[in-house]
Amino acid sequence: MHLSSPTLAALVAALLLPLAADTVLARQAPSPDDNAAAPPLIDGALPAVAQAPVDFEWLRRPGVESVVCPFREAIDYDPGDLECGLIRVPENREVAGSRTIELLFVKVNATGEDAEGEPVEVRDDPVLYLTGGPGVTVKGYAERLKDHSIAHKRDLYILEQRGIGNSGDFCPFWGSRDRASRVRGDYEESQRAALQDGRACIARARGAGVDPTGYHTFENARDVKALRLALGLNSWNVWGISYGSVLGQAVLEVDPEGTEAMIIDAMVPLDLNQLMRLPNWYARLLDRFFSACAAQDDCADAYPELEARYRSAIQAMLDEPIEVEVPAGERYPEGRAWIFADLVAGMPFGLSYEQATHAAIPAIMNGLARQVERNNTDFFRAIALADGGMGVSVSMGMAASVRCLDGYFEMNAIEAPRSLDEHPLYAAAFGTGPVTTEAAALCRELGLDPRDPALYEIRDTEVPLVIANGAWDPITPPPLARYVAEKIPSARYVEFPHAGHGPTRSIECAGDFMNDFFDDPDAELDMDCVDNGEDAADYITSVLETDALQRALILAETGEEKRLGLHLAWGGASLAVALFGLVLIPAAAVTRRLNKEPTRRSGKARLIAGLAALAAVLYLTGLGVGGAMAANVTPALLLFGLAGPAPWMAWFGPLAVVLGLWALVRTIGQRKAIGRATLTGLVLVALAAISVGIFGLAWDLWPIG
C-alpha cells in the first residue's frame, strides 16, 4: 500500500485483499474494418454484437509445455502435489496478426483421500479456478488452494491470467518509479500522482510491443477456453471468486459447451451494476459491525460510543492528514510520508474480507480511533515504515487495462456523485472525488475506452450454476449477488450467514459442498455447510493496549536493529535467569527437606525470590500468549495491543518488581545467614525479576501508564 499516493484499488490490494478487483483502469468494440481481416468466428463464442471472430483450433497445435513451477522454493509441497505448465495464446484475438503470449497455469493434483485420510474416488471432471483481482498473481492461490478440500477428489487448475506475474506482467514497477514525484502531502494530488503510473505504464507497454487493448474480461474468458482445449478436455467445472465471478459470467458466454457446472462466489455483476458504490457498501458493513457489537454485552462495554469515535477519527484525518519523518531512501526520497483517512477507513474494510478476522474488527476500530485521538505519530510512522503491501502481489498494468476496458473507472465516475451525497464521510476517505472523473477520462486518452456495454449484459444460462456470497462481504455484498441471481433465474443462490469475501474458498466444509454439487449438479443442494459452516464472530474485548509493536517496527525500519536486538536480549536474559530461579529454588527446598536439613533463617528470602521469579515468568508468558492469540486472529491487531489473558497477566509485571525488590532487601538483610553461592543466586533472581518488570515498563507492557 503506497500510503503516500493511495488509490482505492491500491489500498484494497494492500490490505489483504485478493479482490482489489472490484474497484477500478480495459477498448471499444472493433470496427467492421477490424473484423474484415479476422479469421472465422467460432459458433456460440460471444453474443450477437459487433465482435471479432475467434479461431480456437489454432490453439490445439502448440499444446501445453511443462515448466518448473516458479514458486517451488516459496511454497511447501511434495513432488506431484503441484504441476505447472505454459500455453501460448494470441494477445488480441480481435486484431489480425496479433502477437502471441505465454500464460502460466498450475495443476493441483487430486489427493484421493478426505480430511481424515480415508480414500475417496478421484473424479475425471476437473475444476478450473478463476483468480481474483484482476491482477493477483498465482502464487498465493497455489499456496492456499493446494490444501483445499475441493482437491480431495478432483484435479484443480489455476490459470494465471494474461498480463499477470509469470504470464507477462507488462508494468512490474508500478508505483516504484520516480518516487519523489509520487509522494504528495495532499490526498487528491497523491491520487493524481497514482494516475500518472497508469499513463506511464501504458506508454511503456506499447513501446515494448504490448497491445493493452487485448487485456479485458472476454479475452480472459477466451484464454480459459484455450486452456481447456490445449489440455484436451471436453469439459470441466468452473469455480470463480470476486473478479473470478465476473470472469465466470463471461465464460458462460464464451464456452458454455465446455462448462459442466459452475460455482461463482463474491459476486461482481458482469454489467457492474452498483458495484462501484463502495462507500454505500462500507456503510452497510459498518452498520452490521456496530449492531453486532452492541448486541454483545462485553463488546458494548469495552467499546462505548464506537461508531461516533470511529467516524470522528476518519473526519479528523480528512481535516488534517498526518505527516511523519522517515529515513530518506528509495520509498521516501525526501524523508517524509503522509498518512490519510483511507488508512483509518481502509484497515477495517480490508480486514473484513476474511471472516476469521471479524472478531478483531471492533478492537481495531477502537484502536484506530485511539491513535488518532492521541495524535500518536509513532503509530503513523510505523505504518509508513512498514508499508510493504501485506503480501498480496498484484500486476497493476493488467488490472488497469481491465478496469478501463470493462468500464470500472467509467462506472466509478458515474456513481461518485451519489456516493458523495449519500455517504460523504466514507466517500471522501476512499477518494470518491474529482479524480474518479479524471481516471475515466485517462482511459479514453490512452485509447482504452470502455467496450460496448451490450457485450456485458447478463443472460440466463443452461449451465448448472450456483451463486454464493458471504453476508458480511465488504466489497461484493449480497445485494449484488441477488441482482445477478435475478438476471440468471436458472441459478441457485446460497448465502453464508457469517462469512466475508469468498466463503467457498475460506470455509472448511465448502470443498465438500462444491464436490457434492459437481458430482450431481441437478440434485438438491446440501445446505448444512452454508447454514452451519461458520459461527458468528465473538468479538475480542480483552486487549492490553500497547505501542510495543509500533516501537519495534520503528527500530527495525530505521537502522536500529542492534538496539532492538539488545532490548530483546535484555528481556530474554532476564527471563532466563528468572526461569532458572523458579526451577532451582523449589528444587533446593525439596532437596533440603529430603535430606532433613534444619530450616534456615534465609527461608523467607528464598520464598520471596521464588515468588518474584514466578511473577516474572507468568508476566512474560502471559504477554506471549496474548500476542500469539492476537496474531492468530490477525497480525494487524498487534499494532494496537495483545489479546486473551494479556490485560490481567500484565499485572504480574509490576508485581515482579515489587517482589523482586522485597526479595533483594530480605536477602541483603539476611546475608550473614546465607551461604555465598546462595546469596549470589538469590540476588541474581531478584534482580532478574525486577529487570523483567522494568523491561515491560520500558516497552509499554504494563497495565497502567
N, C-alpha and C positions, 0 to 999 in steps of 0.2 A: 504494500500500500504506500503510495507516494503521498505522504501527508502534506508535502509542500505543494503538490499540484494534483489534488484529488479529483476524480470524477466518480460518479455513482458506480460505473462499471468497475473501475479500479478498486474502489472501496469494497464492493461485494466480493470481488475475486480475492482480495487480500484477506478477508475475514472467513476464510474457510469456505469459501463459497464456491463449490463446484458449479454454481449456476452462473454467475456473473452474466449469463446469457440473456437473462430475461430483461436485461436493462437496455442495452443500447446498440456502430458505424457500418448493403450488399447491391443492378443495371436494368435498364429498361428492357422490355421485351424486344427481341431483334426485329429489325425492319424486314419487309418482304425481300429486299435485296439480299439481306444476310441469309435468308432461307434458301434463296435460289440455288446457291452453290453447295448446299449441305447434302449429306447422304440421306437415304430413305428413312422415314420415320418408323420406329417400332410401334406396333399396334398397342394401344392402351397405355402408352408411357405417360402421357400428360393429358389434361383436359383439352377440349377443342377450342383453344385460344391461340393467338399468334405465338408459335413455339417452334423451336428448332428441331429438326429431325435428329434421331439418336440411333446409332448402329451398335448394338451390344455384341454382335457376332465378332467384331474386331477384337473384343476383349478376350475371346476364347484362345487366341493364338499365343499371346505372351504367357498366359497361365500364372502360376504362383512361384515365387522364388523364396526358398527358405533362407532365413537370416538369423544370426545370433541375436537374441533379444538385447536391445541397447541398455536395458536396466538390470541386467543379470547380476551385477555387483551390488545393486542398491536394494534389491528385494530378495528376501529369504525364501527360496523354493527349491524343491528337489528336481533333478533331471526328469523330464517327462511330464511335470506338472503344467508347465507353460511352454508354448512354442510360438515362434514369431515368423512372419513372412511378409513379402512385398508383392504388390500388384502394380501394374502400370495402367494409367487411365489418361484420357485426354484432359487437358487443363480446362478447356472450354468447349463443350460439345456443340455450342451454338455458333461457333466460329470455324469456318472451314480452314483446315491446315493448322489447327491449334497444336501447340507442343504437347508432349506427354509428361506426366509427373508420376512419381512413385509414392505409394501410400503404404504405411506400415499397418499390420494387423497382428493381434495377439490371439492365440487359441488357448483357453483354459480347458484342459482335458478332464472329462468326467471322472470322478473318483470311484464310482461303482459301489460306494458304501454310504450309509447315512451318518448322522451326527454321533450315533452310538457305536459306529464301526461295523454295523450289520450290512451284509451285502444287499445291493439293490440292482434292479435291472437297468442297464445303460440303454437309453433310447437312441434311435438313429435320426431323430429330428432335432438338430442343434438349435441353439438360441444365439441371436446376434444382439449385442448390447450397443445401443446408440448413446454416445457420450454427450456430456453437457457443455455448458459454456455460453455461446460457442467459443471454442478455442482451448479447452482444457486438455492438457497432454495425457497420453495414455498410461503413463507410469502409475499414477495414483489409482486409476481404475484397476489396473492389473494387480496391484498390491492389495486392494480392498476386496475385489471380486474373486480372487483365486480361492478364497475360503468361503464364498457364498454358497448356501445350500442348493441354489439352482444347479450347481455343477455336481451335485451328488449323482444325478442320473442323465445329465445332458452336457455335451461339449458346449462351451460358451466362447463365442468370438467377440472381440472388441476391435473395432476399426478406429485407428487414429485418423480423424478426418483430414481432408486436404488443407494444407496451409498451417498445420499444427505440428510442432515438435519435429519428430523424425519424418513427417510427411510434408516437408517443405516449408517450414516456418520462414516467411519472407520478411519479417521485421523482428529479428531476435533481440534487438537492443532498444525496443520500445521503452521510452521513459528514462533511458540511461544516457542518451546523447545530450550534449550541451546542457548539462545540469544547471549551470549558472543562470541560464535564462528561464529555466523551468521552475525554480524556487521563488515563489512570489508571496508577498505578505497580504495580498487581497484574495479572498476566496474566488471571486468571479474571474479575476485575472489569472489565478492559478488554473482554473478550468480552461480558459482560453489558451494558456500555455500548453495544456494537455492536448488541445485540438491540433496544435502545431506538430505534435508527434504523429497524428494521423496524416496530415498533409505531407510531412517529410517521408513517412513510411511508404505511402502510395507512390510518391515520386521516385524514391529509390527502387522500389519493387519494379516499377515499369522500366526503369533504366537497366535493370538486371534481366529483363525479358519476361517478367511475370505479367499475366493478364488478370488484374484483380476483379474484373467483371465475371470471372469464372468461379467466384467464391460466394455461393449462396446456397440456400437450403435445398433447392431442387437438384443442383449439381451434386450435393452431398448425398441426396437420395439415389441418384443415378449411380454413384460410387457404391452404394450399398448393393444395388442390383449387380453391378460389375463384380463385386467380391463374391457374391453368391454364384454367379456363372463361372468365374475363374476357379472356384472351389469344386465345380461340378455338381452342385446341389440343385435338385429340382425345386426345393422349397425349404424354408426354415421358419422358426418362430422368431419374433422380434420383440424386444424389450427396450424401452427408452424412458429416460427421466430428464425433466427440465428441458433444456434445448433438445435433448433426445426425444421429447414428446412431440415437439413441433416437427422434428425430422421424421418421426414415425408417421405423422399425418401425411407428409409428403411421400413417404414410401408407399402408403396406401394408394396414392395416385400413380406413382411410377411403377410399382412392382406388386400389384395385388395378387397376381397369379403365383408369385414366388413366396407369398407370405401365408403360412398355415394358420397362424393365430398371432395376436399382438396384445401386449400389455404396455400401456403408456401411463406415466406417473408424473406428478408435479406439473400440471398441465399449462403449457403455453399454447393458446389458440393459434392455429395456422394463420388466421386473419388478424392476429394481435389484438383482438377486441379487448379493450380496457386493461391490457397487460401493463401499460406504462403508467397506470395510476398508482405509482409506488407509494406516495405519501398517504393515499387512502388505504392501501393495504397495510401500511405500517401502523396507522391509527387503529385499524381493526385489530391487528395483532396485540398492540399495547393494551387496548381495552380488555382483551381476553386475559392478559397477564395481571393487570391491575385488579380485575374482578376475581380472578382465581386466588390471588394473594390475599385479598380482603376476606375471602371465604375460609382461609386457613388462619386460625387464631394466632398461631405463633408468627406467621408471616406478617399479619396485620399489626401485631405488637412490635415486631422487630423493625418494621419499615413504615412508620406512620407518615402520612402525607407524601407517599412515594411519588404519586403521579405529579403533584404540584412541584415537588423538589426536582424531579427529573426534567419536566418541561422548563422550569426556571433555569436549570443548568444549560439546556440547549440554547435558550434565549440569551443567557449570559455570554456564551461562546459566539453566538451570532453578533452580539453587540461589540464584543472585544475579543478577537482571536488571541491565542497565546503565542508569544514569541519567546523562543528559548535559544540559548547559546549552546552550540555543539562544536566538537572539534572540526576544523576546516579540513575537508577531504573530498573524495570523489562524489559522495552523495550530497554534501552541503558545502560547495566550494567557498562560500563566504562565511562559513561558521555560524549560520543562523537557520532556524527552521520555524515554521508556523504551524500551529495546530488549530483546526477549525471545528465548527459544530458538527461536521459529519462524523468525527470520531465519537462524540457522545451519542449521536443518533445511530451511528452505524454499528457500534460494537454489539449492543443487544440484538439488533436486526440480524447481523451476520451469525451470531451465536445461536439464533433461533432455528437455523436450518436443521440442526440435529436435535431430536427430542431428548437425547441423553444429556444435553447441556441445559435443558429448560429449568432444571432445579436450581441453577445458579443465577438465572436472569434477574430476579428481583434484587439479589445481593449485589450483582454487578451494576444495575441501575442505581442502587443506593450508593455504591462505591464511586461511581462516576459523578453523581451529584455532590458527594462529599469532597472529592478532589477539586471540583470547580468552586464549591463554597469556600474551601480553604485556600484557593488560588495556589495550589501545590505545584509549583513549577518543576519540582523534581519528578513528579509523576509524568508531566507532559514531556519533559526532557527525556525520560526513559522511553516513552512511547516513540519519540522521534529517533532515538538512537537504535531502538530495536526494530525499526521499520525494515522488515525483510520479506513481506509477502505472505507470511503464515503458512508457507509450504505448498500453496496451490500455484501450479505453473500454467499460465495462460498465454497462448500465442495471439497477441493483440492485433496483429495485422489481419489475420484471417477473421478475427472477431469483428474488427471494424468494417471489413468488406461485407460480411454477412449482415451486420446491423444496418448498413446503408442500403444494400440491395433488397433486403427483406422488408425494409420500412420501419425498423425500430426507432431510428432517430426522427423520422418523419412523424411517427405516431406520438413520440415523446413531445415534440414541438406542438402538436395539436392538443394534447392532454394537459400541457403545462399550465395554461391559464386557469383551467378548472381546479387543478391541484392547488395552485396558489390561493385560489378563492376559498376552497373548502378546508384546506389544512395548511395554512400559511407557515406555521412554525416548522413542520416536518418538510414541507416543500422547499423552504429556504435552506434548511440544513442539508438536504440532499442535492442542492444545486439546481432546483427546478426554476430557472430564471431565464434571462435573455440568451444565455449560452446554448440552451436547448434549440432555439431557433437557428443560431449560428451553426450548430452541429449539423442540422438538417441541410442548411444551405451549403456547407462544406462538402457534403456528399455529392451534391449536384455539381459543384465546382470541380470536383475530382472525377466527374464522369461516372459516378456510382449512384445514379438516380434510382429511386425505388422502382422495382419491377411492376409489371401490370398486376393490379390488385385482383383481377379475375383469376389469376393463377393460384391465389391463396384463399379462395373460397373453400369453406369446409363442406364436404359432401358425405353422405351416408356411404357405407361400405358393406360388402358381403363377407369380408374377412371377420372371423370371430374376434371381438375386441373387448378388452376390459380397460376402463379408465379409472385410475386410482389417484387418490390425493390424501395428504395429511391435513387434518382440521386446523393445525397450528402452522401451516406452511406460511412463511413470512412474505414470499415474493410471488409465488404462483398459488394463491389461496383457493379454497373450494369454489367460490363463485365462478372462477374461470373454468374449472373442471366441469361444473354443472352446465355452463354455457356450451362447452364442446359436446357434452353428452346430449344436450338438447338438439344440437346440429347433427348428431350421429345417433339417431334413435335405436339403431340395432345394437349399439354398445351397451355394456353393463357398467354402472358406476358404483364404486366402493370408496368409502371414506374412513380412514383410520382415525379414530376419535382423539387420540393423544399424540399423534405423530407430527413431525415437522416436514421438511422438504425431502421427498423421495423415500417414503416408508418401505417400498418394495425392495430397496437396497439396504435399509438400515435395521429393519425389524427381523429378529432371528427366524421367526417361523415363515417369513414371506417367501422364501425359496420353495418351501413345501407347497404353499398356496399357489404359487405360479406353476410349479411342476404338475400339480393336480389339474390346473386349468389347461395346460398344454397337452396333458395326457388325453383329455376329453373336453375340447372347447365347448361342446354343446351341453355338457352336464351342468346341473345346478352347482353354483359356487358354494364351497365350504367357507362360511363366514366367521368361523371361530377365530382364525388368526387376525382378521380385520377387526373384529369386535374386542378381542381379548389379548392381542399380541403385545400390547404395551400399556403400562399403568399410567395414570395421571401423575404429573410431576409433584413430588413432595418437596416444597421449596426449602432451600438451605437458609436457616436463620441463626445458626450458631457460628459466628465468624469473629475471629480475633483480628481486628483491623490493624494492619501494619504496613509500613512502607519498605519493609526489608527487601523485597524483590526489586523494587524500583531502585534502591540504593545499589544493590548488587549489579543490576544492569548498567547503571551509570559507570560504576568502576570498571566493569568488564569491557565497555564500549569506549572508554576514554583513555585507554592505555595504562590503566592502573590495575592490571591483573595481579601483579605481585602484591599490591596492598590487599586486594580481595583475598588472595591466597593466604597471606599472613593472618587475616582475620579468621578465615576458615580453619587454619592450623591452630590458632588460639582456642577457638571453640572446641575443635576436635581433641586437642591435647588435654584441655581441662576436663572434658567428658571422660576421656580415657582414664585419667587419674581418679576421678570420682567413681567410675565404674570399678576400678581396681580396689578402691577403698571399700565400696559396697560389698564386694566379694570377700575381701581379706578380713575385715573387722568381724563380721559374724563367724567366719571360719575360725578365726583365732579364739573367739569366745567359746565356740563349741569344743575346740581342742583343749582349752584350759579346763572346761567342765569335765571332759572325758579323762583328763589327767589328774582331776581332783585337786587342781591348784587353788590356793586360797584367793578369795575375792580381793582385788586391789582397789586402792583409793582412786585409781585412774579410770574406773569403770564408767563413771558418768561422762567423762571426756570422750571415751570410746563410743558410748551410746549416742551422744550428740553428734559426733563426727560422722557416725554411720547414718544418722537421720539426715544430716546435711548432704551426704553423698546420695542418699536415696532421693531427696528432693531434687538434686541436680539432674540425676538420671531420668526421673519422671518428667522433669521440665522439658528437657530436650527431646526425649522420646515422644512426649505428648505433642510437641510442636511438629516433630517429624511426621507423626501420624496425621495431624491436621493438614500439613502440607500435602501429603500423599492423597488424602481424601479430597482436597480441593482440586489438585491436578487431575485426579481420576474423573472428575466431572468436566472440568475444562481448565487448562493451564492459565487461561485469562483471569480466573478467579484469584490466582496467586498475586496478581497485581494489586489486589485490594485487601487480602488477608488470608488466614488459614481457617479451615473448617473443622467440623467434628468436635473432638474434645479440646481443641486448642484454647478456646477462651477460658475455660476453668483450669486446664492444666498449666496455663501461663502463670497462675498464682504460685506455682512451685518455684518460679524464678526468684521473686523477692524472698520467698521462704528459704530458699537455698542460701541466700546472702545472710539472712538473719541467723539461721542455724550454723552457717559456716563461721560467722563472727563469734557466736556463742561458743562453738567448739574450740575456736582458736584461743579465746580468753580462758576457757576452762583448762585447756591443755597447758597453756603457759603457766597458769596458776598452780597446776599440779606437776610441774616439770620435774621437781625433785623426787617425786614418787614414780616417775615413768622412766623406763629404760631409754637410752639414746636412740636406738633404732625405732622404737615405738613412738617416741616423741617426734622424730623426724617424719614418720609416716602419718601421724595424726595431723601435724601441721600442714603437710602437703595436701591431705584430703580436705581439710578445712579451707585452705587457700583455693583448691580446685573448685569446691562448691561455690565459694564467693566469686571466683573467676567466671564460672558458668552463668551465674546470675547477672554479673556485670556485662558479660558478652551479650546476653539477651537484652539488657537495658540499652546498650550501645546500638543494637540493631532494631530498636523499636518493637521488641517482642515481649514487653511487659503488659499486663492487663490494664495498667493505668499509665497515663502520660499524655 
